[in-house]
Amino acid sequence: MASGPENEADQQLSLPGLVRAEARRAKPPAEKKSVPRAEVDPIARVLVDLPLAHLDRPFDYGVPATMAATAVPGARVKVRFAGQDVDGYVVARTSTTDHTGRLQNLRRVVSAEPVLSPEIAEVVAEVAARYAGTRSDVLRLAVPARHAATEKLPSEPAPALEAVPDPGAWSSYSGGAEALGALAAGGSPRVVWSVGPGDDPFAVLAEAVVATAVSGRGALVCLPDVRDVARLDAVLAARLGAGRHVVLTADAGPSKRYAAFLAVSRGAVKIVIGTRAAAFAPVHDLGLVALWDDGDDLYSEPRAPYPHAREVLLVRAQRSGAAALLAAHARSVEAEYLVRSGWAQEVALPRAALRSRVAASITGDSDFDLERDPGARSRRLPREVFDVLREALVHGPVLVQTPRSGYATRLACDTCRTPAGCSVCHGPLTISAAHAPPTCTWCGTAAVAWSCPECGGRGLRAPVLGDRRTAEELGRAFPSVPVQTSSGERVLSGVAARPAIVVATPGAEPPAADGYAAVVLLDTWLLLARSDLRAEEEALRRWFNAAALVRPDGGRILAVGDPARASMQALVRWDPAGFAAREIDERREAHLPPASRVAVVSGPGDQVEAALTTLGVPGALPEGAEVLGPVEVPGDRGDEVRYVIRVPRAAGTDLSAALVALQAQRSARKETHLRVEVDPAALG
């Protein structure tokens, strides 16, 4: 193209942005107007919402006079950071700053509602340090998303409390009446409560809440899932009356959840129940933090920095001087460690009371069982199971727990026991119904003409059966008795007090009116077969939760399994504390949690190796640290590895600090972010 003035003009006309840019460069830079700042405390310390570890600290900003009344501590604001407008929270207002250069002003106040209280800001910082994460990540868990329309509505104050605590069920436990009395008197007992069979844990939890409220303080109770929350919600509504407590769950929806959060934040309501999302609720005058079934893995947050609700609540109890209550049918090793260390006291039923309530036995593998039933060892349903069901069905419903949902969840060759795989993608085969052909769980291909690649056999067997197949077998054995299943998305809310068989998977067992006449635990080996540090602890927790639904006056518990297992013996003796104490002793010898602190570092192999080289510098890791690994992490790329770092429990804080420093260093260098988990719930 020929060049010339005409062509250049045409180009300028076709590119007006260039003309404007040239015009701006030709003008001298305009002086920025000086914005007057607030007369009182003109500096705002802002926690900027940045997930970068090396920027995890408050930054100072000027407060324009126009924002003096709205930029209050706890308010959401917009600030300029690295050339972008980003979100943040005002954590403090002050008159001085250590910053030596020119301070930028706040861009705007998103909302004057103080949603981040000073107490929660401190808890967020401590939790982030404990789990080697950033405050930005923890804040997303602590403060729900804003719902502007809801924020404009007032929060109605709770009516005056008229209820008084009823020590009924608490008085039957050793130390129970004293703990409840201390709560009502304004004390702060720390209790690990082993709930016996036959007692409604939600009714007894409600009495602890009532006792705390009577003393004029707030209470916060966390439960594993929405079904448990609904049960406690109903009990509290009947016990306290309407409007005296709120429910905080992630499933409530943005408007309802934010309205409940604001009612608590504004001090209108001081009693909160919810799932792990409620652990950071800003309860005013906090007097009690409580957790039901703390061993449930639902309390472990799946997002960074992966905090556990139990640890968050214990941090809050320690900081605020509130009472702490860990209640469960089973006993987690962490709860037992609190008792052993003297931090908490045990509240449990006397042994005589337990013996009068529980009659548990094991069948399937002892010499006596084999003498009565020679096929007991190989049969999934020994003869004694049918005997117990037949006797119990005369008196009411029975519960049968099976670890897997579905029909036949895994198939194998009937001749050589080789696992049956799909000929297309090599995925596992399963059967979804009695007359359905085996299909692949990965690609869905029907294996109509399957044959074993090892022996050529065409027969299939199901070494692992699901709840529907179990229900089918029991239905044939007891044709006149209704059979129901409860699992997955089909969880029953309750069972009537009439003869029926309820087949349920762990965690989906519905309560029965007046309790079950018998509880049968099948396929116990399957829960014990997990390759995880907590496999036996988790199995026992699930068995206790099912067995506790039995009637306390003549109900029967029968487990099909190996009587030599320590967990089985703990079930028969109903001794969750003894099993947890044994687990702690074994883990102390193996340098495993809770006797030690553990961190898992995973990521691309070369990056993790480089990080460990940095941590290998003398003084970077606390004394006594052990580095175990590498172990390949299954994934899409196949190049990720995992290392485990363990230290003595007393050095846990130093380990977290070292990992925080490592992440900050890598963040500043714009290196690949590594996954860091401190004391993970599962350690396989």
CORURGI-V636298 format. One record per pair of residues at least 24 apart in sequence whose C-alpha atoms are under 8 Angstrom apart, sorted by the first residue. I is the first residue (numbers start at 1). GAP is how many residues later the second one is. D is the distance in whole Angstrom. If there is no record, write none. Layout:
<<I GAP D> <I GAP D>>
//
This chain:
<<35 29 6> <35 30 8> <36 28 6> <36 29 6> <37 25 7> <37 26 6> <37 27 4> <37 28 4> <37 29 8> <37 31 8> <38 25 6> <38 26 6> <38 27 4> <38 28 8> <38 29 8> <38 30 5> <39 26 7> <40 28 8> <40 55 7> <41 52 6> <41 53 4> <41 54 4> <41 55 8> <42 26 8> <42 51 7> <42 52 7> <42 53 6> <43 50 6> <43 51 5> <43 52 6> <43 53 7> <43 54 7> <44 27 8> <44 46 6> <44 47 8> <44 48 6> <44 49 5> <44 50 6> <45 45 6> <45 46 6> <45 47 5> <45 48 6> <45 49 8> <46 42 6> <46 43 5> <46 44 4> <46 45 6> <46 46 7> <47 41 5> <47 42 5> <47 43 6> <47 44 7> <48 31 8> <48 38 7> <48 39 6> <48 40 4> <48 41 7> <48 88 7> <49 37 7> <49 38 5> <49 39 5> <49 40 8> <49 87 5> <50 86 6> <51 83 6> <51 84 8> <51 85 6> <51 86 7> <52 82 7> <52 612 7> <52 615 6> <53 80 8> <53 81 6> <53 607 7> <53 610 6> <53 611 4> <53 612 8> <53 614 6> <53 615 8> <54 609 8> <54 610 4> <54 611 7> <54 613 6> <54 614 6> <55 609 8> <56 78 6> <56 79 7> <56 80 7> <58 33 8> <60 37 7> <60 39 7> <60 43 7> <61 42 6> <61 43 5> <61 44 5> <61 45 6> <62 41 6> <62 42 6> <62 43 4> <62 44 6> <63 42 6> <63 43 6> <64 41 7> <64 42 7> <67 41 8> <67 42 7> <70 39 7> <70 41 8> <70 42 5> <71 38 6> <71 41 6> <72 40 7> <72 42 7> <73 41 6> <73 43 8> <73 44 8> <73 45 8> <74 39 7> <74 40 4> <74 41 5> <74 42 4> <74 43 6> <74 44 8> <75 34 7> <75 35 8> <75 36 6> <75 37 5> <75 38 6> <75 39 5> <75 40 6> <75 41 7> <76 33 6> <76 34 5> <76 35 5> <76 36 7> <76 37 8> <76 38 8> <76 39 8> <77 29 7> <77 30 7> <77 31 6> <77 32 4> <77 33 5> <77 34 7> <78 28 6> <78 29 5> <78 30 5> <78 31 6> <78 32 7> <79 26 8> <79 27 5> <79 28 5> <79 29 7> <80 24 8> <80 26 7> <80 27 7> <89 27 7> <91 25 8> <91 27 7> <91 30 7> <113 38 8> <114 151 8> <115 28 7> <115 147 8> <115 150 7> <116 27 7> <117 148 8> <117 165 7> <119 163 8> <120 160 7> <120 162 7> <123 189 8> <123 192 7> <123 193 7> <126 189 8> <127 180 7> <127 185 7> <127 188 8> <128 177 7> <129 527 7> <129 528 7> <129 531 7> <130 523 7> <130 526 6> <130 548 8> <131 174 6> <131 175 7> <131 176 7> <131 525 6> <131 546 7> <131 547 5> <132 173 7> <132 524 5> <132 525 7> <132 527 6> <132 528 5> <132 544 7> <132 545 8> <132 546 7> <133 171 7> <133 172 5> <133 527 7> <134 171 7> <137 167 6> <137 168 7> <138 166 8> <138 167 7> <141 136 7> <141 139 8> <142 135 7> <142 137 8> <142 138 5> <142 139 7> <143 137 8> <144 110 8> <144 113 8> <144 114 7> <144 117 8> <145 109 7> <145 113 7> <146 108 8> <146 112 7> <147 107 7> <147 108 6> <147 111 7> <150 105 6> <150 108 7> <150 109 6> <151 107 8> <151 108 7> <151 111 8> <155 104 8> <155 107 7> <155 108 5> <155 111 8> <155 113 6> <156 107 7> <156 112 6> <157 106 8> <157 110 8> <157 111 4> <157 112 6> <158 85 5> <158 86 5> <158 87 8> <158 110 6> <158 111 6> <159 84 7> <159 85 6> <161 52 8> <161 53 7> <161 79 7> <161 83 8> <162 78 8> <163 47 7> <163 51 8> <163 76 7> <163 77 6> <164 46 7> <164 47 7> <164 50 7> <165 42 5> <165 43 8> <165 45 6> <165 46 5> <165 49 8> <166 41 6> <167 40 7> <169 30 8> <169 35 7> <170 34 7> <172 177 7> <173 174 6> <173 175 5> <173 176 5> <173 177 7> <174 173 6> <174 174 6> <174 175 6> <174 176 7> <175 171 8> <175 172 5> <175 173 8> <176 171 6> <176 172 8> <180 27 8> <180 28 6> <180 31 7> <181 30 8> <183 25 7> <183 28 6> <183 29 5> <183 32 7> <183 140 8> <184 27 4> <184 28 5> <184 29 8> <184 30 6> <184 31 5> <185 30 6> <186 26 7> <186 29 5> <186 30 8> <186 31 8> <186 101 8> <187 136 7> <188 99 7> <188 100 7> <188 133 7> <188 134 5> <188 135 4> <188 136 7> <189 134 5> <189 135 7> <189 155 8> <190 133 5> <190 134 5> <190 135 6> <190 153 7> <190 154 5> <190 155 6> <191 133 6> <191 134 5> <191 135 6> <191 153 5> <191 154 5> <191 155 6> <191 156 7> <192 133 6> <192 134 5> <192 135 6> <192 143 7> <192 144 8> <192 147 7> <192 152 6> <192 153 6> <192 154 5> <192 155 6> <193 132 7> <193 133 6> <193 134 5> <193 135 7> <193 153 6> <193 154 5> <193 155 6> <194 133 6> <194 134 6> <194 135 5> <194 136 7> <194 137 7> <194 152 8> <194 153 6> <194 154 5> <194 155 8> <194 382 8> <195 132 7> <195 133 6> <195 134 5> <195 135 8> <195 153 7> <195 154 8> <196 133 6> <196 152 8> <196 153 7> <196 158 7> <196 352 7> <197 132 8> <197 160 7> <197 161 7> <197 350 7> <197 351 4> <197 352 7> <197 353 7> <197 354 8> <197 355 6> <198 159 8> <198 317 7> <198 350 6> <198 351 7> <198 352 7> <198 353 6> <198 354 5> <202 29 7> <202 30 5> <202 33 7> <203 29 7> <203 32 6> <206 26 7> <206 29 7> <206 30 6> <206 33 8> <209 62 8> <209 79 8> <210 30 8> <212 75 6> <212 76 7> <213 58 8> <217 53 7> <217 67 8> <217 68 5> <217 69 6> <217 70 5> <217 71 8> <218 52 5> <218 53 5> <218 65 6> <218 66 6> <218 67 5> <218 68 5> <218 69 5> <218 70 7> <219 51 6> <219 52 5> <219 53 6> <219 64 7> <219 67 6> <219 68 6> <219 69 5> <219 70 6> <219 71 8> <220 51 6> <220 52 5> <220 53 6> <220 58 8> <220 59 8> <220 61 8> <220 63 7> <220 66 8> <220 68 6> <220 69 5> <220 70 6> <221 51 6> <221 52 5> <221 53 7> <221 68 6> <221 69 5> <221 70 6> <221 71 8> <222 51 6> <222 52 5> <222 53 5> <222 54 6> <222 56 7> <222 57 7> <222 68 6> <222 69 5> <222 70 7> <222 87 8> <223 50 8> <223 51 6> <223 52 5> <223 53 7> <223 68 6> <223 69 5> <223 70 7> <224 51 6> <224 52 7> <224 68 7> <224 69 7> <224 70 8> <224 72 7> <224 74 6> <224 75 6> <225 50 6> <225 73 7> <226 48 8> <226 49 7> <229 44 7> <229 45 6> <229 46 7> <233 40 8> <243 26 8> <244 25 6> <244 26 8> <244 27 7> <245 24 6> <245 25 7> <245 26 5> <245 27 6> <245 28 8> <246 25 7> <246 26 5> <246 27 7> <247 25 6> <247 26 5> <247 27 5> <248 24 7> <248 25 6> <248 26 5> <248 27 7> <248 29 7> <248 30 6> <249 25 5> <249 26 6> <249 27 8> <249 28 6> <249 29 7> <250 25 8> <250 27 6> <275 24 8> <276 24 8> <276 25 8> <276 33 6> <279 30 6> <279 33 7> <279 34 6> <280 32 8> <286 34 7> <286 36 6> <287 34 8> <287 35 4> <287 36 6> <288 29 8> <288 34 5> <288 35 5> <288 36 6> <288 37 8> <289 24 6> <289 25 8> <289 27 8> <289 28 7> <289 33 7> <289 34 6> <289 35 5> <289 36 6> <290 34 6> <290 35 5> <290 36 6> <290 37 8> <291 34 6> <291 35 5> <291 36 6> <292 34 6> <292 35 5> <292 36 6> <293 33 7> <293 34 6> <293 35 4> <293 36 7> <293 37 8> <294 32 7> <294 33 7> <294 34 7> <294 38 7> <295 36 8> <295 37 5> <295 243 7> <295 246 8> <297 384 7> <300 381 7> <305 371 8> <305 372 7> <306 371 7> <306 372 8> <306 374 8> <329 212 7> <329 215 6> <329 216 6> <329 219 7> <329 247 8> <330 210 7> <330 211 5> <330 214 6> <330 215 7> <330 246 5> <330 247 8> <331 210 7> <331 245 5> <331 246 6> <331 249 6> <332 205 7> <332 248 6> <333 247 5> <333 248 7> <333 250 7> <333 251 6> <333 261 7> <334 260 6> <336 241 7> <336 244 6> <336 245 7> <337 244 8> <337 247 8> <337 257 7> <354 220 8> <356 196 8> <356 197 8> <357 194 8> <357 195 5> <357 196 6> <357 197 7> <357 198 8> <358 194 7> <358 196 8> <358 197 7> <358 198 7> <358 199 8> <358 216 8> <359 195 8> <359 196 7> <359 197 5> <359 198 6> <359 213 8> <360 196 6> <360 197 4> <360 198 6> <360 199 8> <360 211 7> <360 212 5> <360 213 8> <361 196 6> <361 197 5> <361 198 6> <361 211 6> <362 196 6> <362 197 5> <362 198 6> <362 199 6> <362 200 8> <362 201 6> <362 206 8> <362 210 8> <363 195 7> <363 196 6> <363 197 5> <363 198 6> <363 199 8> <363 200 8> <364 196 5> <364 197 6> <364 198 7> <365 196 7> <365 197 6> <365 198 7> <366 196 8> <366 197 7> <380 142 7> <380 143 7> <380 180 8> <381 141 8> <381 179 8> <382 178 8> <385 135 7> <385 173 7> <388 130 7> <388 168 8> <388 170 8> <389 129 7> <392 125 5> <392 126 6> <392 164 8> <393 106 5> <393 107 7> <393 124 7> <394 105 7> <395 103 8> <395 104 7> <395 122 6> <396 101 6> <396 102 5> <396 103 4> <396 104 7> <396 120 7> <396 121 5> <397 98 8> <397 99 8> <397 100 6> <397 101 6> <397 102 4> <397 103 4> <397 104 6> <397 105 7> <397 115 8> <397 119 5> <397 120 6> <397 121 7> <398 101 7> <398 102 6> <398 103 5> <398 104 6> <398 118 5> <398 119 6> <398 120 5> <398 121 6> <398 122 8> <399 102 6> <399 103 5> <399 104 6> <399 105 7> <399 110 8> <399 117 7> <399 119 6> <399 120 5> <399 121 6> <400 101 7> <400 102 6> <400 103 5> <400 104 6> <400 119 6> <400 120 5> <400 121 6> <400 122 7> <401 102 6> <401 103 5> <401 104 6> <401 105 7> <401 108 8> <401 118 8> <401 119 6> <401 120 5> <401 121 6> <401 145 7> <402 64 7> <402 65 6> <402 68 8> <402 101 7> <402 102 6> <402 103 5> <402 104 7> <402 119 7> <402 120 5> <402 121 6> <403 63 7> <403 64 8> <403 102 5> <403 103 6> <403 119 8> <403 120 7> <403 121 8> <403 123 7> <403 124 7> <404 60 8> <404 61 7> <404 62 5> <404 63 6> <404 101 6> <405 61 5> <405 62 5> <405 63 7> <405 82 6> <405 83 7> <405 100 6> <406 26 7> <406 59 8> <406 60 4> <406 61 6> <406 62 6> <406 63 7> <407 24 6> <407 25 5> <407 26 6> <407 27 8> <407 58 6> <407 59 4> <407 60 6> <407 61 5> <407 62 5> <407 63 8> <408 24 7> <408 25 8> <408 54 6> <408 56 6> <408 57 5> <408 58 6> <408 61 7> <409 53 7> <409 55 6> <409 56 6> <409 57 6> <410 52 6> <410 53 7> <410 54 6> <410 55 7> <411 49 6> <411 50 6> <411 51 5> <411 52 7> <411 53 8> <412 48 6> <412 49 5> <412 50 6> <412 51 7> <413 39 6> <413 44 7> <413 45 7> <413 46 6> <413 47 5> <413 48 6> <414 43 7> <414 44 8> <414 45 5> <414 46 5> <414 47 5> <415 40 8> <415 42 6> <415 44 7> <416 38 8> <416 39 7> <418 34 8> <418 36 7> <420 32 7> <420 40 8> <422 25 7> <423 24 8> <433 36 8> <434 35 8> <467 36 6> <467 37 7> <467 38 7> <468 35 8> <470 33 7> <471 32 6> <486 24 7> <506 36 6> <506 37 8> <506 40 8> <507 35 7> <507 38 8> <509 37 7> <511 38 6> <512 37 7> <514 37 7> <515 34 6> <515 35 5> <515 36 5> <515 37 8> <516 33 6> <516 34 5> <516 35 5> <516 39 7> <517 33 6> <517 34 6> <517 37 7> <517 38 5> <517 39 7> <518 32 6> <518 33 8> <518 37 5> <518 38 5> <518 39 6> <518 40 8> <519 27 7> <519 28 6> <519 30 8> <519 31 6> <519 36 8> <519 37 6> <519 38 5> <519 39 6> <520 37 6> <520 38 5> <520 39 6> <520 40 8> <521 36 8> <521 37 6> <521 38 5> <521 39 6> <522 37 6> <522 38 5> <522 39 8> <523 37 7> <523 38 7> <524 35 7> <524 36 6> <524 37 6> <525 36 7> <525 37 8> <531 153 6> <532 150 7> <532 151 6> <532 152 4> <533 149 7> <533 150 6> <533 151 6> <534 148 7> <534 149 8> <536 31 7> <537 30 8> <537 43 8> <539 28 8> <540 27 6> <540 28 8> <540 31 7> <543 28 8> <544 27 7> <591 55 8> <591 57 8> <592 54 8> <593 86 7> <594 55 8> <595 53 7> <595 54 6> <596 50 7> <596 51 6> <596 52 5> <596 53 4> <596 56 8> <597 49 6> <597 50 5> <597 51 6> <597 52 5> <597 54 8> <597 55 5> <597 81 8> <597 82 6> <598 46 7> <598 47 6> <598 48 4> <598 49 7> <598 54 8> <598 80 6> <598 81 5> <598 82 8> <599 45 6> <599 46 5> <599 47 6> <599 77 7> <599 78 6> <599 79 4> <599 80 6> <599 81 7> <600 42 7> <600 43 6> <600 44 5> <600 45 6> <600 75 8> <600 76 6> <600 77 5> <600 78 6> <600 79 8> <600 80 8> <601 41 6> <601 42 5> <601 43 6> <601 44 8> <601 73 7> <601 74 6> <601 75 5> <601 76 7> <602 31 8> <602 38 7> <602 39 6> <602 40 4> <602 41 6> <602 72 6> <602 73 5> <602 74 7> <603 37 5> <603 38 6> <603 39 7> <603 70 8> <603 71 5> <603 72 6> <604 35 6> <604 36 4> <604 37 6> <605 34 6> <605 35 5> <605 36 5> <607 65 7> <607 67 8> <608 33 8> <608 34 8> <608 66 7> <611 51 7> <614 48 8> <615 43 8> <615 47 7> <620 38 6> <621 33 7> <621 34 6> <621 37 6> <622 25 7> <622 29 6> <622 32 6> <622 33 6> <623 24 8> <623 28 8> <624 24 7>>
//
